[in-house]
Amino acid sequence: MLVERKAADQAATSSVRRRFEAISAKRDLSAEVICRGGPDDDLSLSSLHSDLVVIGQRELQELNGYTSPEKLLLSSGAPILVIPSGWKSELIGNKILVGWNASREARRAVADALPFLVAASSVTLLVVDSEERAGRARRAAWR
């Protein structure tokens, strides 16, 4: 069963790699696909060398040593695109919701997401603030 799963994962990886490289070439973009995720891989370290990390969403108990998207985000600080389980290759990123709390981290996340925000058909800003930041967020919005 594990051998079949590994073969299916390798076939899917090959297919995604070919499609990604074709899309990148068509748009004259420099891109590289690096597949990581084994128990011995340090995804946090690898992500520091990437403009964007694309990671699949899986149940944590499914793979030994699997780094969850949340853990990877907090340990690396790199922009991460999480592909939901069951995704059927439909268009994503057309409608974007940005959570904003007037923090350094929120500003960085928006800056990292600019290529997606510019390409989206709509972007909604949701201000989520605790009481101590509420005034700060309102002041920033009126400048």
N, C-alpha and C positions, 0 to 999 in steps of 0.2 A: 504494500500500500504506500509506503514511504517512497519507494522507487518511482511508482506511478505519479505521485504528487510532485516529486522533484522534476520529472520529465515534463509534466504539465506546466509547472512554474517556469522551466527553461524555455519551453515553446512560447508561452505568453510573453516572457521577457524579450525574446527574439523578435516577436511580432511588434511589440511596443517600441523597441529600439529602432526597427526599420521604419515604422510610421513616424516616429519623432524625428529621425534623421531626414526623412523625406520632407516633412513639414518645415524643418529648419532650413534645409537647402532651398526650398521653394521661396522662402522669405529672405534668403541671403543672410541668415543668422549663423553665427559661430556657436555651436552647441556640442556638448559631449555627454554621453550617457555613461554613468558609472553605477553599477549595480552592487549594492552592499546589503547586508542584513543577516549574515551568518552570525552564529554565537560568538565568534572571535573578532568580529568587526566593531570598531569604535565609530558609530555613526555620528556622534557629536564632533569628533575630530575631523572626520571626512566632510561634514557639513560646513566647516569653517572655510573650505576651499571652493564653495559653491555659491552661485548667485541665487539659486532656487533649489530647494530639496523637495522632491515629489515622493511621498510615502503613502503606502496603502494603509487603509484602516482595517485592522484585524482585531479579533479578540485576543487579549494579552496571553491567555493560557494556550493559544494555538501553537505558538512557536517558542522554543527554548531560547532565551536571550533576546527576544524581540524588544526593541525600544519603541515605546508608545510615542505617538506624535507629540503628546503633551510633554513628556520627559525630554524628547529631543529638542523641542522648542525652548524649553527652559534651560537646557544645558548648553545649547549652541548659540541661540540668538539669531540663527539664520532664518530667512523667509522659508516657510514650509507650505506646500500645497498638499492637503490630505485628500486622497481619492477614496470616496466612500465605498464600503463593501457593496457589492451588487451593482456597481456603476456599469452602464451599458454603452459607454463611449458617446453619449449625447453631449451637446455643447454645454460648457460650464462657464461661469463668470459673466453672464449677460446681465444679471441683476445682482448687485453687490450691496451688502449691509456692512457698514463700518461701525464698530463699537468704539466710542471715544470717551476718555475720562481725563483729558487735559494732563496727561502724564508724558514723561520722556519716552516711555515704552510705546505708548499709543502713537506718538509723533513718528517714531522710528518705524513702526509697523505700517503706517500710512505711506511713508516715504518708500519703503520696500515694495509696497503694493501698487505704486503709481502706474506701472505698465498695465496692470489689470484694471485699475480704476479708469484710466483714460480710454481703454478699449470697450468698457462696459456700456450697455445702452442706458442703464440707470444705476445711480449710487445713492444710497440712503445713509444718512449720518444719524446714529443713535447715541445720544449723550447719556452715559451711565456714570453717575458720580455719587460718591458718598457725600454727606453733609459738609465735611471739611473742604472738599474740592468744588462744591457746587458754585460758589461765587467766582472762583477762578475760571471755571469753564464758561460761565456766562460772560465774564469780562473779555475772554479771548474771542468769543463768538461775535462780539460787537465791535471789534477793532477793524 
